[in-house]
Amino acid sequence: MPTTQVAASTDLQDTFVNYVRDIKYATVITVDRENRPRARVPLPAWAVVDDRPVGWLAAYKIPVQTAHLAHGPHPTYSYWNPRQTTAARRRCARPASAPCPARSHG
């Protein structure tokens, strides 16, 4: 499958929205306190609002995951469908009522 790189996410907006309409699964990668990667597979819920994809990942709040997100609140999300078409984004993970902390580049 070809890979597409773009300078800004708006350059890929139409393709991403088409993927979103067909996505059934997600993978979330966090890091633990020893900086080891940890993966989870939540089910995504999507809507297209004002021609932009808006997504939610539902997960139970468990102490281990909460600790991982406190250590590294910027996990990587990968969204995919049964045909293995994928889209990946990096975003802040937080409760809807909490602000995202500044990104650390250390």
C-alpha positions as CSV (number, residue, x, y, z in Angstrom):
1,M,0.0,0.0,0.0
2,P,1.4,3.4,-0.9
3,T,2.3,6.0,1.8
4,T,1.4,9.6,1.5
5,Q,3.4,12.4,3.2
6,V,2.0,15.9,3.4
7,A,3.2,19.2,4.8
8,A,-0.1,20.0,6.5
9,S,-3.0,17.8,7.5
10,T,-5.3,19.9,5.4
11,D,-3.5,18.6,2.3
12,L,-4.9,15.1,3.2
13,Q,-8.3,16.2,4.5
14,D,-10.5,14.5,1.8
15,T,-8.6,11.2,1.9
16,F,-8.6,11.2,5.7
17,V,-12.4,11.9,5.8
18,N,-13.0,9.0,3.4
19,Y,-10.9,6.7,5.6
20,V,-12.8,7.8,8.7
21,R,-16.1,6.8,7.3
22,D,-14.9,3.3,6.9
23,I,-12.7,2.9,10.1
24,K,-13.7,0.2,12.5
25,Y,-10.7,-0.1,14.8
26,A,-8.0,1.9,16.5
27,T,-4.7,1.3,18.2
28,V,-3.4,3.6,20.9
29,I,0.3,3.5,21.8
30,T,1.4,5.0,25.1
31,V,4.7,4.7,27.1
32,D,5.0,3.5,30.6
33,R,7.2,5.1,33.4
34,E,10.2,3.2,32.0
35,N,9.5,4.6,28.5
36,R,8.4,1.2,27.1
37,P,5.6,1.2,24.5
38,R,2.3,-0.1,25.4
39,A,-0.6,-0.8,23.0
40,R,-4.4,-0.8,23.4
41,V,-7.2,-1.4,20.9
42,P,-10.2,0.7,21.8
43,L,-13.2,1.1,19.4
44,P,-13.5,4.5,17.8
45,A,-16.7,6.5,17.2
46,W,-16.6,9.0,14.4
47,A,-18.6,11.9,13.1
48,V,-17.9,14.5,10.3
49,V,-18.7,17.9,11.7
50,D,-18.4,20.9,9.4
51,D,-16.5,18.7,6.9
52,R,-13.9,17.8,9.5
53,P,-13.5,14.4,11.2
54,V,-14.1,14.3,14.9
55,G,-13.4,11.1,16.8
56,W,-13.7,9.7,20.2
57,L,-12.1,6.6,21.7
58,A,-13.9,5.0,24.6
59,A,-11.9,3.2,27.2
60,Y,-12.3,2.3,30.9
61,K,-10.3,4.4,33.2
62,I,-7.8,2.0,34.8
63,P,-4.9,2.9,37.0
64,V,-2.2,1.6,34.7
65,Q,-3.4,3.5,31.7
66,T,-4.0,6.6,33.7
67,A,-0.3,6.4,35.0
68,H,1.0,6.0,31.4
69,L,-1.0,9.0,30.2
70,A,0.2,11.1,33.1
71,H,3.8,10.2,32.2
72,G,3.3,10.8,28.4
73,P,0.0,12.5,27.6
74,H,0.8,12.5,23.8
75,P,0.1,8.9,22.6
76,T,0.0,7.9,18.9
77,Y,-3.3,6.8,17.5
78,S,-3.6,4.5,14.5
79,Y,-7.0,4.0,12.9
80,W,-7.7,1.1,10.5
81,N,-10.4,-0.8,8.8
82,P,-10.8,-4.6,8.0
83,R,-9.0,-4.0,4.6
84,Q,-6.0,-2.6,6.5
85,T,-6.4,0.9,5.2
86,T,-4.8,3.1,7.9
87,A,-4.5,6.7,9.1
88,A,-2.3,7.8,12.0
89,R,-2.4,10.9,14.2
90,R,-0.6,12.2,17.2
91,R,-2.8,14.0,19.7
92,C,-3.1,14.8,23.4
93,A,-5.1,12.3,25.4
94,R,-7.2,13.8,28.1
95,P,-10.6,13.9,29.6
96,A,-12.9,16.3,27.6
97,S,-12.8,18.9,30.4
98,A,-9.0,19.0,30.9
99,P,-6.5,21.1,28.8
100,C,-3.6,19.4,27.1
101,P,-0.1,20.1,28.6
102,A,2.6,21.6,26.5
103,R,4.5,19.0,24.4
104,S,7.9,18.0,25.6
105,H,10.7,17.5,23.1
106,G,13.2,16.0,25.5
